[in-house]
Amino acid sequence: MNVVIQGAGRGIGLALANIAKKSEINHLFLTARDPIVAEGFKHLPPGPSITWLPLDNLIPSSIEKAGETILSEIDKLDRVICCSGVLRDEVIKPEKRLADIDASALTYAYQVNATGPILLAKALLPALRGNHRLQFAGISARVGSISDNQLGGWYSYRASKAAQNQLMRTLSIEMARYNPNACVATLHPGTVDTALSKPFQTHVPAGSLFKSEDSATMLWSVLDKLRPSETGGFYAYDGTSIPF
Ligand SMILES: NC(=O)c1ccc[n+]([C@@H]2O[C@H](COP(=O)([O-])OP(=O)(O)OC[C@H]3O[C@@H](n4cnc5c(N)ncnc54)[C@H](OP(=O)(O)O)[C@@H]3O)[C@@H](O)[C@H]2O)c1
């Protein structure tokens, strides 16, 4: 099995990379913005079956370059999981109200949360084509569901995850022509104890906060079970369908 985990330096991506390592792996490609300083680099050092690549969603050429390196090493990919995401950092913070909207923060969220998976798909296309079983997944978020939005707020995060869902749904339709055994999906990991959710954990009901290892185990199992007929869907960690 050849696997790519984009955003494997920490959090859910690192937990997924640990699971991938224990699976029947031929080659595991892992990315982070700066692999050498990433937590994951120490846990899963480079070796004959592990390659780390620098990739920043804000720099499309870094995605192209990572794709070129991957394609130079393997002919086909069996699973690709795009894990990168941002909710709050030095550039954006989740908006509570309309007055908090900032044009550059909206664009930034879109660049990090939506463009990464689709640009990676473009860069990896030759290894996705064929007749082999393939799961191509983007880690999205339930708050990206438009029909499920009852609370409002978090404009940039919600909109960028909704955009990721649409980009992946559109990819699923084209990918069916290139590989009839492909399944393209977006996944909601649950509320997971990582740096991303840390500032927002106060109101999470007891027992509802997953460890990243537990969320990753469930997501990996969802991907194991997804069939080509289920391509284009948005699925939660327990395999249930989430409406767009
Ligand atoms: N935690 C939750 O409760 C929760 C809930 C719903 C959805 N999610 C989604 O799950 C995914 C993983 O998040 P997490 O909880 O594991 O958060 P995390 O620990 O904060 O990890 C964030 C990841 O995003 C990457 N990233 C950030 N900016 C990037 C950029 N410009 N280019 C490329 N990669 C970038 C980071 O890479 P570096 O190592 O290079 O910084 C890191 O791998 C995200 O898509 C998030 O939206 C999380």
The ligand as an SDF file (V2000), in Angstrom:
LIG
                    3D

 48 52  0  0  0  0  0  0  0  0999 V2000
   -9.4090   18.9490   16.3900 N   0  0  0  0  0  0  0  0  0  0  0  0
  -10.7010   19.0060   16.1050 C   0  0  0  0  0  0  0  0  0  0  0  0
  -11.5670   18.9960   17.0370 O   0  0  0  0  0  0  0  0  0  0  0  0
  -11.1790   19.0530   14.6870 C   0  0  0  0  0  0  0  0  0  0  0  0
  -12.5660   19.0460   14.4530 C   0  0  0  0  0  0  0  0  0  0  0  0
  -13.0210   19.0840   13.1380 C   0  0  0  0  0  0  0  0  0  0  0  0
  -12.1170   19.1040   12.0890 C   0  0  0  0  0  0  0  0  0  0  0  0
  -10.7730   19.1210   12.3490 N   0  0  0  0  0  0  0  0  0  0  0  0
   -9.8580   19.1550   11.2060 C   0  0  0  0  0  0  0  0  0  0  0  0
   -8.8860   18.1310   11.3610 O   0  0  0  0  0  0  0  0  0  0  0  0
   -7.6990   18.4910   10.6400 C   0  0  0  0  0  0  0  0  0  0  0  0
   -6.4750   18.2700   11.5210 C   0  0  0  0  0  0  0  0  0  0  0  0
   -6.5270   19.2100   12.5830 O   0  0  0  0  0  0  0  0  0  0  0  0
   -5.9110   18.9010   14.0190 P   0  0  0  0  0  0  0  0  0  0  0  0
   -7.0390   18.8970   14.9730 O   0  0  0  0  0  0  0  0  0  0  0  0
   -4.9970   17.7250   13.9510 O   0  0  0  0  0  0  0  0  0  0  0  0
   -5.1100   20.2640   14.2620 O   0  0  0  0  0  0  0  0  0  0  0  0
   -3.5740   20.6090   14.5420 P   0  0  0  0  0  0  0  0  0  0  0  0
   -2.9720   19.6470   15.5030 O   0  0  0  0  0  0  0  0  0  0  0  0
   -3.6040   22.0520   14.8740 O   0  0  0  0  0  0  0  0  0  0  0  0
   -2.8810   20.3670   13.1150 O   0  0  0  0  0  0  0  0  0  0  0  0
   -3.0630   21.2800   12.0870 C   0  0  0  0  0  0  0  0  0  0  0  0
   -2.4100   20.7200   10.8500 C   0  0  0  0  0  0  0  0  0  0  0  0
   -2.6020   21.6480    9.7880 O   0  0  0  0  0  0  0  0  0  0  0  0
   -1.3400   21.8810    9.1740 C   0  0  0  0  0  0  0  0  0  0  0  0
   -1.2780   23.2080    8.5780 N   0  0  0  0  0  0  0  0  0  0  0  0
   -1.6270   24.4050    9.1280 C   0  0  0  0  0  0  0  0  0  0  0  0
   -1.3760   25.4000    8.2730 N   0  0  0  0  0  0  0  0  0  0  0  0
   -0.8780   24.8260    7.1380 C   0  0  0  0  0  0  0  0  0  0  0  0
   -0.4250   25.3130    5.8950 C   0  0  0  0  0  0  0  0  0  0  0  0
   -0.3790   26.6280    5.6080 N   0  0  0  0  0  0  0  0  0  0  0  0
    0.0280   24.4280    4.9720 N   0  0  0  0  0  0  0  0  0  0  0  0
    0.0370   23.1030    5.2240 C   0  0  0  0  0  0  0  0  0  0  0  0
   -0.3640   22.5730    6.3940 N   0  0  0  0  0  0  0  0  0  0  0  0
   -0.8120   23.4160    7.3390 C   0  0  0  0  0  0  0  0  0  0  0  0
   -0.3400   21.7100   10.2790 C   0  0  0  0  0  0  0  0  0  0  0  0
    0.9250   21.4730    9.7060 O   0  0  0  0  0  0  0  0  0  0  0  0
    2.3410   21.9560   10.3580 P   0  0  0  0  0  0  0  0  0  0  0  0
    2.7870   20.7850   11.1930 O   0  0  0  0  0  0  0  0  0  0  0  0
    3.1730   22.1820    9.1860 O   0  0  0  0  0  0  0  0  0  0  0  0
    2.0740   23.1700   11.1930 O   0  0  0  0  0  0  0  0  0  0  0  0
   -0.9180   20.5010   11.0010 C   0  0  0  0  0  0  0  0  0  0  0  0
   -0.5480   19.3010   10.3330 O   0  0  0  0  0  0  0  0  0  0  0  0
   -7.9020   19.9500   10.1990 C   0  0  0  0  0  0  0  0  0  0  0  0
   -8.2910   19.9660    8.8450 O   0  0  0  0  0  0  0  0  0  0  0  0
   -9.0440   20.4280   11.0810 C   0  0  0  0  0  0  0  0  0  0  0  0
   -9.7680   21.4730   10.4720 O   0  0  0  0  0  0  0  0  0  0  0  0
  -10.2840   19.0890   13.6230 C   0  0  0  0  0  0  0  0  0  0  0  0
  1  2  1  0
  2  3  2  0
  2  4  1  0
  4  5  1  0
  4 48  2  0
  5  6  2  0
  6  7  1  0
  7  8  2  0
  8  9  1  0
  8 48  1  0
  9 10  1  0
  9 46  1  0
 10 11  1  0
 11 12  1  0
 11 44  1  0
 12 13  1  0
 13 14  1  0
 14 15  2  0
 14 16  1  0
 14 17  1  0
 17 18  1  0
 18 19  2  0
 18 20  1  0
 18 21  1  0
 21 22  1  0
 22 23  1  0
 23 24  1  0
 23 42  1  0
 24 25  1  0
 25 26  1  0
 25 36  1  0
 26 27  1  0
 26 35  1  0
 27 28  2  0
 28 29  1  0
 29 30  1  0
 29 35  2  0
 30 31  1  0
 30 32  2  0
 32 33  1  0
 33 34  2  0
 34 35  1  0
 36 37  1  0
 36 42  1  0
 37 38  1  0
 38 39  2  0
 38 40  1  0
 38 41  1  0
 42 43  1  0
 44 45  1  0
 44 46  1  0
 46 47  1  0
M  CHG  2   8   1  16  -1
M  END
$$$$
